[in-house]
Amino acid sequence: MPVISMFYGIIIMMYFRDRKKHKLPHIHVKYQEHEAVISLKNSKVLEGSLPSSKMKLVQAWIELHRDELLANWDLAVNGQQVFQIEPLR
């Protein structure tokens, strides 16, 4: 699962092979022992959970980079390499 960004101890990955499970563009997020799958369209949690403060950071990052994330999704589902996205600073 390619890592596309990291910030504040949060690791953002894009794993597109499970799109049958989630059926929409999404990212996988890890923070310490927490994991969540988050929709790119509306930033809602599809599975798992994160601490509230980290979830707010991830949602803000998605808002800032939604176009890039969706472009990455399109690359990924077409078997092409995804690109890194600027971390939240």
C-alpha positions in Angstrom: 0.0 0.0 0.0 1.8 3.2 -1.2 2.3 5.9 1.4 1.3 9.2 -0.2 1.9 11.6 2.8 2.9 11.7 6.4 2.4 14.5 9.0 2.1 14.7 12.8 2.6 11.0 13.2 -0.2 10.3 10.7 0.5 8.0 7.8 -1.8 8.4 4.7 -1.9 5.5 2.2 -3.8 4.7 -0.9 -4.9 1.2 -1.4 -7.2 0.9 -4.4 -7.4 -2.8 -4.8 -10.2 -3.0 -2.2 -12.5 -0.7 -4.1 -15.1 -3.5 -4.3 -15.3 -3.4 -0.5 -15.6 0.4 -0.2 -16.9 1.2 -3.7 -15.6 4.7 -3.7 -12.3 6.7 -3.7 -10.8 6.5 -0.2 -7.5 6.6 1.7 -6.3 4.5 4.6 -5.0 6.4 7.6 -2.8 5.1 10.5 -2.0 6.9 13.7 -0.3 4.8 16.4 -2.6 1.8 17.0 -5.5 3.5 15.3 -6.6 2.9 11.7 -9.4 4.3 9.5 -10.6 4.3 6.0 -11.8 7.7 4.9 -13.8 8.7 1.8 -12.2 11.3 -0.5 -15.6 12.6 -1.6 -16.9 13.8 1.8 -14.1 13.0 4.3 -16.4 10.6 6.2 -15.1 7.5 8.0 -16.0 4.3 6.1 -14.3 2.0 8.6 -12.2 2.2 11.8 -11.5 5.3 13.9 -8.9 7.9 14.8 -8.5 10.2 17.8 -10.7 13.3 17.2 -7.8 15.7 17.1 -6.1 13.6 14.4 -9.3 13.1 12.5 -9.7 16.9 12.2 -6.2 17.2 10.8 -6.8 14.5 8.2 -10.1 16.0 7.2 -8.5 19.5 6.8 -5.7 17.9 4.7 -8.3 16.1 2.5 -10.1 19.5 1.9 -6.8 21.1 0.9 -5.7 18.2 -1.4 -9.0 16.7 -2.7 -8.2 17.3 -6.4 -4.8 15.7 -6.0 -6.2 12.8 -4.1 -8.8 12.1 -6.7 -6.1 12.4 -9.4 -4.1 9.8 -7.5 -7.1 7.6 -7.2 -7.6 7.7 -11.0 -3.9 6.8 -11.5 -4.1 4.0 -9.0 -7.2 2.3 -10.4 -5.6 2.4 -13.9 -2.5 0.6 -12.6 -0.2 3.7 -12.7 2.1 4.9 -9.9 0.6 7.4 -7.5 2.5 10.6 -6.5 3.3 12.1 -3.1 1.1 14.8 -1.7 2.4 17.7 0.4 1.9 17.1 4.1 -0.1 19.3 6.4 2.2 21.9 8.0 
